Amino acid sequence: MTTQPSGPDLAQIRRVVTEIPGPRSLELAQRRKQSVSAALGAAVPVYADRAGGGVVIDVDGNSLIDLGSGIAVTNVGNSAPLVVEGISAQAHLLTHTCFMVAGYEPYIQVCEELNDLTPGDHEKRSALFNAGAEAVENAIKIARSYTGRNAIVAVEHAYHGRTNMTMALTAKNMPYKHRFGPFAPEVYRVPTSYPVRDGLTGVEAAQQTLARIETEVAAENLAALIIEPIQGEGGFVVPAEGFLPALQRWCNEHEVVFIADEIQTGFCRTGDWFACDHEGVVPDLITTAKGIAGGMPLAGVTGRAEIMDSVHSGGLGGTYGGNPVACAAAVGAIKTMREQDLAERARQLGAVMTTRLNALASDVDVIAEVRGRGAMMAIEFAEPDTLAPRADLPKRIAAACAEQGVIVLTAGTFGNVIRLLPPLVMSEPLLDDALDVLTHVIQTEADQ
């Protein structure tokens, strides 16, 4: 029996050997239709067999360049060696006890790493969960317990998850909230900073946001303000400089817990370990997931010791939260990020994408903005005179890219954004090839 190459041993090339989707993917699509709920969407019509570095090999043998990273999960690349080693070693020793029954060292190791890496030099504590939405849900519980207040503020274009509480925090109706209500109460939405659309400085946008909070909620009722330092599903919206620091200062002055949702931005994705680092913002609580464990399900809440320890014993937890195999994967992923300096690598990839995409934007008038930070880049499409969203373009662009062997994802409250999230270990020649395809597709689709 011949072992197929996988992980970093895969050839880092784009190779299309069948029509996409190919016959085996079409066969699996039919099986999926007969066995899997139709409520689950699919960004690309292929079925993965192996992946590593910057490519995904589908079941038909096509090698696709991965500009999605499983939605910002495989920052260290698929099947990264230290992640695989950690999973294998831990699985031979212990797959589960539940940390609340009998603890184990890998859970503590991950918490130590989170306490060390997240912004701020204050004393911290962490708790581990299964996924980003669960981390957000628990961050809200912690903030309410600590403050004794009920109200929570989220911002426009926010995405925080699909549980009942996190749907209330999430702004976009379709597909995340449609027909799923009623949602958790005492959640209020306020404006955010969206420079290409509001034209405001960070300070001006913060003044608008805080005025709404003070008028409609009032600090004495507010447990927490939660925000993504760079919005994810909302369209990779980067707030104007000064916006986040102003919100943090106000929260500190009024004893409101400032929660940074770094689930998509964390773990070197934006060119820093965390997006908050860019302006020196120090959240009271920070939620993490996605890139933390190289593809294994794991999430965390990290924050000031006095806030995290304010919850009664037994108030936090869950059967699988901080599973030992997932924790071992996280230890391997974090070590990889440190040893390979993937924050710097994200900045390098970001520089390549920014140069290429800005050149494209100068030739394509329906590109309203190229934005992002590090290896988290987006292209927003809109009519040049009115900024009316062009929601028709991203879906066509993503489909055409997939046919040519490049995976890209869509995003945006208005559905008018293409987002790019390459694995941070991707080579520049591979990225250039993907951008060549993307450029050609955008130029073609924009002319139609």
C-alpha positions as CSV (number, residue, x, y, z in Angstrom):
1,M,0.0,0.0,0.0
2,T,1.4,3.4,-1.1
3,T,1.1,6.2,1.4
4,Q,0.0,9.5,-0.2
5,P,1.9,12.6,0.6
6,S,0.1,14.9,3.0
7,G,0.6,18.1,5.1
8,P,3.8,20.0,4.2
9,D,4.9,17.1,1.9
10,L,2.3,18.0,-0.7
11,A,3.5,19.7,-3.9
12,Q,2.7,23.4,-3.5
13,I,1.2,23.9,-6.9
14,R,-2.2,24.6,-8.5
15,R,-3.2,21.6,-10.7
16,V,-6.6,21.1,-12.3
17,V,-6.9,17.6,-13.7
18,T,-10.7,17.3,-14.1
19,E,-13.6,19.7,-14.4
20,I,-14.4,21.2,-11.0
21,P,-16.3,19.6,-9.4
22,G,-15.0,16.3,-10.7
23,P,-16.8,13.0,-10.8
24,R,-15.8,11.8,-7.3
25,S,-16.9,15.1,-5.8
26,L,-20.2,14.9,-7.7
27,E,-20.7,11.4,-6.3
28,L,-20.1,12.7,-2.8
29,A,-22.4,15.6,-3.4
30,Q,-25.2,13.2,-4.2
31,R,-24.5,11.2,-1.1
32,R,-24.4,14.4,0.9
33,K,-27.8,15.4,-0.5
34,Q,-29.3,12.1,0.7
35,S,-27.7,12.0,4.2
36,V,-26.8,15.6,5.3
37,S,-29.1,18.4,6.2
38,A,-29.7,20.8,3.4
39,A,-29.3,23.6,5.9
40,L,-25.5,23.3,5.7
41,G,-24.0,25.4,3.0
42,A,-20.9,24.8,0.9
43,A,-18.5,27.5,-0.3
44,V,-16.8,25.4,-3.0
45,P,-18.2,22.3,-4.8
46,V,-15.3,20.0,-4.1
47,Y,-14.6,17.4,-1.4
48,A,-11.2,17.5,0.3
49,D,-9.0,14.4,0.5
50,R,-5.7,15.9,1.8
51,A,-4.3,19.3,2.5
52,G,-1.0,21.0,3.6
53,G,0.9,24.2,3.2
54,G,-1.2,26.3,0.9
55,V,-3.1,23.6,-1.1
56,V,-6.1,21.4,-0.7
57,I,-6.2,18.2,-2.8
58,D,-9.7,17.1,-3.6
59,V,-11.0,13.6,-4.1
60,D,-10.5,13.8,-7.9
61,G,-6.8,14.8,-7.5
62,N,-7.2,18.5,-8.2
63,S,-4.8,20.7,-6.2
64,L,-6.5,23.9,-5.2
65,I,-4.8,26.9,-3.8
66,D,-6.3,27.6,-0.4
67,L,-7.1,31.3,0.3
68,G,-9.6,30.4,3.0
69,S,-7.7,28.4,5.6
70,G,-11.0,26.8,6.7
71,I,-12.2,30.3,7.6
72,A,-8.9,31.4,9.3
73,V,-8.3,28.1,11.1
74,T,-5.3,26.5,9.5
75,N,-2.9,29.5,10.1
76,V,0.0,27.0,10.5
77,G,-1.1,25.0,7.5
78,N,-3.0,21.8,7.4
79,S,-1.5,18.8,9.2
80,A,1.4,20.9,10.4
81,P,4.1,18.6,11.8
82,L,4.1,19.8,15.4
83,V,0.3,19.7,15.5
84,V,0.2,16.2,14.1
85,E,2.9,15.0,16.6
86,G,1.0,16.5,19.5
87,I,-2.3,14.9,18.5
88,S,-0.7,11.5,17.9
89,A,1.2,11.5,21.2
90,Q,-1.7,12.7,23.3
91,A,-4.2,10.3,21.6
92,H,-2.0,7.4,22.7
93,L,-2.0,8.6,26.3
94,L,-5.4,10.1,26.9
95,T,-8.3,11.2,24.7
96,H,-10.7,12.4,27.4
97,T,-11.5,12.6,31.1
98,C,-13.3,16.0,31.2
99,F,-11.1,18.6,32.8
100,M,-13.8,19.1,35.5
101,V,-13.5,15.4,36.5
102,A,-9.8,14.8,36.4
103,G,-7.5,17.5,35.1
104,Y,-4.5,17.1,32.7
105,E,-1.5,19.2,31.9
106,P,-2.2,20.1,28.3
107,Y,-5.2,22.2,29.4
108,I,-3.0,24.1,31.8
109,Q,-0.3,24.5,29.2
110,V,-2.7,26.2,26.7
111,C,-4.0,28.5,29.5
112,E,-0.5,29.5,30.3
113,E,0.2,30.3,26.7
114,L,-3.0,32.3,26.3
115,N,-2.2,34.3,29.5
116,D,1.3,35.0,28.2
117,L,0.4,35.9,24.6
118,T,-2.8,38.0,24.9
119,P,-2.5,41.8,25.2
120,G,-1.6,43.3,28.6
121,D,0.9,42.4,31.3
122,H,-1.8,42.2,34.1
123,E,-2.5,38.9,35.9
124,K,-4.8,36.7,33.8
125,R,-6.8,33.6,33.9
126,S,-8.2,31.5,31.0
127,A,-11.0,28.9,30.5
128,L,-11.3,26.6,27.5
129,F,-14.3,25.7,25.4
130,N,-15.2,24.0,22.1
131,A,-15.8,26.7,19.6
132,G,-15.9,30.5,19.1
133,A,-19.6,31.0,19.8
134,E,-19.2,29.1,23.1
135,A,-16.3,31.3,24.1
136,V,-18.3,34.4,23.3
137,E,-21.3,33.1,25.2
138,N,-19.1,32.4,28.3
139,A,-17.5,35.8,28.0
140,I,-20.9,37.4,28.3
141,K,-21.7,35.2,31.3
142,I,-18.5,36.2,33.0
143,A,-19.0,39.9,32.4
144,R,-22.5,39.8,33.8
145,S,-21.4,37.9,36.8
146,Y,-18.6,40.3,37.5
147,T,-20.5,43.6,37.0
148,G,-23.9,42.5,38.3
149,R,-25.4,44.3,35.2
150,N,-27.4,42.8,32.4
151,A,-27.1,44.9,29.2
152,I,-24.6,44.0,26.4
153,V,-23.6,46.2,23.5
154,A,-22.6,44.9,20.1
155,V,-21.9,46.9,17.0
156,E,-23.2,47.1,13.4
157,H,-21.9,44.4,11.0
158,A,-20.8,42.2,13.9
159,Y,-20.6,38.5,13.8
160,H,-20.2,36.5,17.0
161,G,-21.7,33.1,16.4
162,R,-24.8,31.0,15.9
163,T,-26.0,30.1,19.4
164,N,-29.0,32.0,20.8
165,M,-27.0,34.6,22.6
166,T,-24.4,35.0,19.8
167,M,-27.2,35.3,17.2
168,A,-28.5,38.2,19.2
169,L,-25.0,39.8,19.1
170,T,-24.6,39.1,15.4
171,A,-26.0,41.8,13.0
172,K,-26.7,40.0,9.8
173,N,-30.1,38.3,9.4
174,M,-29.5,35.9,6.4
175,P,-28.3,33.2,6.9
176,Y,-27.5,33.5,10.5
177,K,-30.7,34.7,12.3
178,H,-33.5,34.2,9.8
179,R,-36.5,32.6,11.5
180,F,-34.5,31.5,14.5
181,G,-35.8,34.0,17.1
182,P,-36.7,35.1,19.6
183,F,-33.1,35.9,20.7
184,A,-31.6,36.6,24.1
185,P,-32.7,39.9,25.6
186,E,-30.8,42.9,26.8
187,V,-28.6,43.1,23.7
188,Y,-28.2,46.6,22.1
189,R,-26.6,47.5,18.7
190,V,-24.7,50.7,18.1
191,P,-22.8,52.1,15.1
192,T,-19.2,51.1,14.4
193,S,-16.4,52.6,12.4
194,Y,-16.7,51.7,8.7
195,P,-14.4,54.3,7.0
196,V,-15.3,53.8,3.4
197,R,-19.0,54.2,4.1
198,D,-19.1,56.6,7.0
199,G,-16.2,58.9,6.2
200,L,-15.5,59.5,9.9
201,T,-12.2,59.5,11.8
202,G,-11.8,57.0,14.6
203,V,-12.4,59.7,17.2
204,E,-15.6,60.9,15.4
205,A,-16.9,57.4,15.0
206,A,-16.2,56.6,18.6
207,Q,-18.1,59.7,19.7
208,Q,-21.1,58.6,17.7
209,T,-21.0,55.1,19.1
210,L,-20.6,56.2,22.7
211,A,-23.3,58.8,22.4
212,R,-25.7,56.1,21.4
213,I,-24.7,53.9,24.3
214,E,-25.1,56.7,26.8
215,T,-28.5,57.6,25.4
216,E,-30.0,54.2,24.8
217,V,-28.4,52.0,27.4
218,A,-26.4,54.0,30.0
219,A,-23.2,52.9,31.6
220,E,-24.7,51.9,34.9
221,N,-26.8,49.2,33.1
222,L,-24.0,47.9,30.9
223,A,-22.1,44.8,31.6
224,A,-20.0,44.6,28.5
225,L,-19.2,46.0,25.1
226,I,-18.1,43.3,22.7
227,I,-16.4,44.0,19.4
228,E,-14.2,42.4,16.8
229,P,-11.0,44.5,16.3
230,I,-11.3,43.8,12.6
231,Q,-14.7,42.5,11.7
232,G,-14.9,39.1,10.1
233,E,-18.2,38.0,8.5
234,G,-19.2,41.6,8.4
235,G,-16.7,42.2,5.6
236,F,-13.2,42.5,7.2
237,V,-14.0,46.1,8.2
238,V,-11.0,47.8,9.7
239,P,-12.0,50.6,12.0
240,A,-10.3,54.0,11.7
241,E,-7.3,54.5,13.9
242,G,-8.3,55.7,17.3
243,F,-11.7,54.1,17.4
244,L,-10.9,51.1,19.5
245,P,-8.7,52.9,22.0
246,A,-11.5,55.4,22.6
247,L,-14.0,52.7,23.3
248,Q,-11.6,50.9,25.6
249,R,-11.0,54.2,27.6
250,W,-14.7,54.8,28.0
251,C,-15.2,51.2,29.2
252,N,-12.4,51.5,31.7
253,E,-13.8,54.8,33.0
254,H,-17.3,53.4,33.5
255,E,-16.3,49.9,34.7
256,V,-17.8,48.2,31.7
257,V,-16.1,45.0,30.6
258,F,-14.4,45.5,27.2
259,I,-14.5,42.2,25.3
260,A,-12.4,41.7,22.2
261,D,-13.6,39.0,19.9
262,E,-10.4,37.8,18.3
263,I,-11.7,34.5,17.0
264,Q,-11.0,35.3,13.4
265,T,-8.2,37.8,13.9
266,G,-6.1,36.0,16.5
267,F,-2.9,33.9,16.3
268,C,-0.8,35.9,13.9
269,R,-3.4,36.4,11.3
270,T,-3.2,40.2,11.1
271,G,0.6,40.5,11.5
272,D,0.5,40.6,15.3
273,W,-0.4,37.8,17.7
274,F,-3.7,39.6,18.1
275,A,-5.3,42.5,16.2
276,C,-5.6,44.5,19.4
277,D,-1.8,44.8,19.5
278,H,-1.8,47.1,16.5
279,E,-3.0,50.1,18.6
280,G,-2.0,48.8,22.0
281,V,-5.6,48.1,23.0
282,V,-5.8,45.9,26.1
283,P,-9.2,44.2,26.5
284,D,-10.6,43.0,29.8
285,L,-11.6,39.7,28.2
286,I,-10.6,38.3,24.9
287,T,-12.2,35.4,23.1
288,T,-10.1,33.0,20.8
289,A,-10.7,30.0,18.7
290,K,-10.2,29.2,14.9
291,G,-6.4,29.4,14.5
292,I,-5.6,28.3,18.1
293,A,-5.2,24.6,17.4
294,G,-4.3,24.0,13.8
295,G,-7.7,22.6,12.9
296,M,-8.8,20.9,16.1
297,P,-11.9,22.3,17.9
298,L,-10.8,24.5,20.7
299,A,-11.7,28.0,22.0
300,G,-10.8,30.1,25.0
301,V,-11.7,33.1,27.1
302,T,-8.8,34.9,28.7
303,G,-9.0,38.0,30.9
304,R,-8.1,39.9,34.0
305,A,-7.8,37.5,36.9
306,E,-10.3,39.4,39.1
307,I,-12.9,39.1,36.4
308,M,-12.3,35.5,35.4
309,D,-12.2,34.4,39.0
310,S,-15.4,36.3,39.9
311,V,-17.6,33.4,38.7
312,H,-18.7,30.9,41.3
313,S,-17.1,27.4,41.3
314,G,-18.7,25.2,38.7
315,G,-20.2,28.2,36.8
316,L,-18.0,27.6,33.8
317,G,-17.2,24.4,32.0
318,G,-18.5,21.8,29.6
319,T,-17.9,18.1,28.9
320,Y,-15.5,18.5,26.0
321,G,-14.2,22.0,26.6
322,G,-10.3,21.9,26.5
323,N,-10.2,18.3,25.3
324,P,-6.6,17.0,25.8
325,V,-6.1,16.1,22.2
326,A,-7.2,19.5,21.0
327,C,-5.0,21.1,23.7
328,A,-2.0,19.1,22.5
329,A,-2.7,20.4,19.0
330,A,-2.8,23.9,20.3
331,V,0.5,23.6,22.0
332,G,2.0,22.4,18.7
333,A,0.3,25.2,16.7
334,I,1.5,27.9,19.1
335,K,5.1,26.5,19.1
336,T,5.0,26.6,15.3
337,M,3.8,30.2,15.2
338,R,6.7,31.1,17.6
339,E,9.4,29.2,15.8
340,Q,8.4,30.3,12.3
341,D,7.5,33.9,13.3
342,L,4.2,33.6,11.5
343,A,3.2,37.1,12.6
344,E,6.0,38.5,10.4
345,R,5.1,36.1,7.7
346,A,1.5,37.4,7.8
347,R,2.9,40.9,7.3
348,Q,4.9,39.7,4.3
349,L,1.9,38.0,2.7
350,G,-0.2,41.0,3.4
351,A,2.3,43.3,1.6
352,V,2.1,41.1,-1.5
353,M,-1.7,41.0,-1.5
354,T,-2.0,44.8,-0.8
355,T,0.3,45.7,-3.7
356,R,-1.4,43.3,-6.2
357,L,-5.0,44.2,-5.1
358,N,-4.5,47.9,-5.1
359,A,-3.1,47.7,-8.6
360,L,-6.3,45.8,-9.6
361,A,-8.5,48.3,-7.9
362,S,-7.0,51.1,-10.0
363,D,-8.3,49.3,-13.1
364,V,-11.7,48.0,-11.8
365,D,-14.2,50.8,-10.9
366,V,-16.5,48.5,-9.0
367,I,-13.9,47.8,-6.4
368,A,-14.9,50.3,-3.6
369,E,-12.0,49.4,-1.3
370,V,-9.2,47.0,-0.7
371,R,-8.6,46.7,3.0
372,G,-7.3,44.5,5.8
373,R,-4.2,43.9,7.8
374,G,-1.6,41.2,7.5
375,A,-2.9,38.0,5.8
376,M,-6.5,39.1,6.4
377,M,-7.5,41.0,3.3
378,A,-10.8,41.9,1.6
379,I,-12.1,43.5,-1.6
380,E,-15.4,45.3,-1.4
381,F,-17.5,45.7,-4.5
382,A,-19.9,48.6,-5.0
383,E,-21.1,51.1,-7.6
384,P,-18.5,53.8,-7.8
385,D,-20.8,56.8,-7.5
386,T,-23.3,55.6,-4.9
387,L,-21.5,52.8,-3.0
388,A,-24.5,50.6,-3.6
389,P,-23.3,47.1,-2.8
390,R,-22.6,44.8,-5.8
391,A,-23.7,41.5,-4.1
392,D,-23.9,39.7,-7.4
393,L,-20.1,39.8,-8.0
394,P,-18.5,37.9,-5.1
395,K,-20.5,34.8,-5.6
396,R,-19.7,34.7,-9.3
397,I,-16.0,35.5,-8.6
398,A,-15.7,32.7,-5.9
399,A,-17.4,30.2,-8.3
400,A,-15.1,31.1,-11.2
401,C,-12.0,30.9,-9.0
402,A,-12.9,27.5,-7.8
403,E,-13.3,26.2,-11.3
404,Q,-9.7,27.4,-12.0
405,G,-8.3,25.8,-8.8
406,V,-8.4,28.7,-6.2
407,I,-10.5,28.8,-3.1
408,V,-11.8,32.2,-2.0
409,L,-14.5,33.1,0.4
410,T,-17.3,35.7,0.4
411,A,-18.3,37.9,3.3
412,G,-20.0,41.2,4.2
413,T,-23.3,42.3,5.7
414,F,-24.3,43.2,2.1
415,G,-22.7,40.1,0.6
416,N,-20.4,42.2,-1.5
417,V,-17.0,41.3,-0.2
418,I,-14.3,38.7,-1.2
419,R,-12.1,37.8,1.7
420,L,-8.6,36.3,1.5
421,L,-7.2,34.2,4.3
422,P,-4.2,32.2,3.1
423,P,-2.4,29.9,5.5
424,L,0.5,31.8,6.9
425,V,3.0,29.2,5.7
426,M,2.0,29.7,2.0
427,S,4.8,30.4,-0.4
428,E,4.9,33.7,-2.3
429,P,5.0,31.9,-5.7
430,L,1.8,30.0,-4.8
431,L,0.2,33.2,-3.6
432,D,1.1,35.0,-6.8
433,D,-0.4,32.2,-8.8
434,A,-3.7,32.5,-6.9
435,L,-3.7,36.3,-7.3
436,D,-3.1,35.9,-11.0
437,V,-6.3,33.8,-11.2
438,L,-8.3,36.1,-8.9
439,T,-7.2,39.2,-10.9
440,H,-8.3,37.6,-14.2
441,V,-11.6,36.5,-12.8
442,I,-12.4,39.9,-11.3
443,Q,-11.5,41.7,-14.5
444,T,-13.7,39.3,-16.5
445,E,-16.7,39.3,-14.1
446,A,-16.6,43.1,-13.6
447,D,-17.0,43.6,-17.3
448,Q,-20.2,41.6,-17.5
